[in-house]
Every structure is written in C-alpha cells, then in structure tokens.
Amino acid sequence: MDADKIKNKRKALKNNATKFVNNLDVSLDSETNVNRLEILYNQLIEKIDSLKIADNELLNVIEAKDIEKEVDQAESYMENLISYKCKISQRIASLTPPVVPPVVYNSTNVPTSTTQAAIQEPKPAIKLPKLTVNKFYGNHKNWLEFHSQFKNAIDKNSSLPKIEKLIYLKSLVGGVAAKAISGFTLTENNYDAALELFKNRFGQKNSLINAHLRSTSDTNRV
C-alpha cells in the first residue's frame, strides 16, 4: 500500500476517533452505567490500536526526512486519545463503591477489641481508579501512554501528597525505569526530580522516533 492510501486510511480512522471522543465529552460525566463505560473503554482501545497500526504502516513507506513530522503528529494525537482512556477509567472508579470489610462480632454480640480499635481509629485509605496505569519498564515507545495514564490517575490527584505519589511511581515502574530512580528517597522534592528524570530520559523526541522505527522494523521481520 502506498503512502497516499495509508494516509487516507489513517485520516478516516482519526475522524472516527475524533467523533468518538467528542461524544465522550458530551456524555461521559452523565453516564452512570458501568457496563456501558467498560464497552466505551474497549471501543476506544480498538481505535487506538487501529491508529497505531496505520501509523507504523506509514512510517514504513514515507521518506526519512518526513519521519520526525509524522511521529510528532501521531504522538500528539495519540496522547489525547490516551487521556480519554484515563477519563473513562476514572469515571468507572467513581461509580464503583469501595469494598467495606464486615464487622466481626463475638459470642456476646459485641465487636472484638480488634474490630473496635479499627472503628475507633479508622485509617485513611487511598482509592485509586481501576484500569489506570500500565507498568512501565523503560521502553521508549510506551512512555507517552504511561506518562499520560500516570498524570491523570496520580499526578493530578490533589488529595495525594507528593511522597505518596513517589511511592506509587516507584511501584509502577520496573526494569531500567526502576533502576533510574532507585536512589531517590521518599521526599517531596524527589518526586518532582524523579518525574523530570523520566521525561528527560524516556520522553526525548529522538528516542521516541527511534523506538517507532525499531517497532516498524520488528513488524516487517515478522
């Protein structure tokens, strides 16, 4: 398939995805059916996957001088779609009640001391959205999706102090990404420093372009 045909195909996919997220803007906040939201979530994933395939097909046939421009456009649009994945996830979470453990009574029908203590001194719980952040292992081509998911689910959560955000960040990375911030102790300043390190190491434009090219090359070999 030549470049023009792929561009037309990708344009149609983008138009379809844009119409889909525009409808989400209108209906998402008022939607209360969790099953319906899960269907919308899966439909959006299918649209994202179709666009990724079209993007890789195009990178395989265009001239080298046009690659950077195409990657910039593709990543910018993809990041917007990923943000809607997070919005749907958060909407699902807001409609899903937390599980409350039952109160255990002893033979005299009085709460046990353990239960009593739990009632008297409740510990605050952090409720994170379901379906939020895929673990990041340092693969550049997964950076934008991870960053967008983390930003929407955790970084923008004003109820979380930065130290807890850093705890979540450390728990959501592995491999070379985990090694990169393994020396960061749990302080507020280190949360900002860890995010900045990730952006500089994994979010650089040239690294993203190379990751796309490697992905396309691997696909062709298969």
Secondary structure, DSSP 8 states (H G I E B T S, - for coil): --HHHHHHHHHHHHHHHHHHHHHHHHHGGG---HHHHHHHHHHHHHHHHHHHHHHHHHHHHS-GGGHHHHHHHHHHHHHHHHHHHHHHHHHHHHHS--------B-TTSSB-HHHHHHHHS--------SS----B-S-GGGHHHHHHHHIIIIIT-TTS-HHHHHHHHHHTB-HHHHHHTTT--S-HHHHHHHHHHHHHHH--HHHHHHHHHHHHHHHHH-
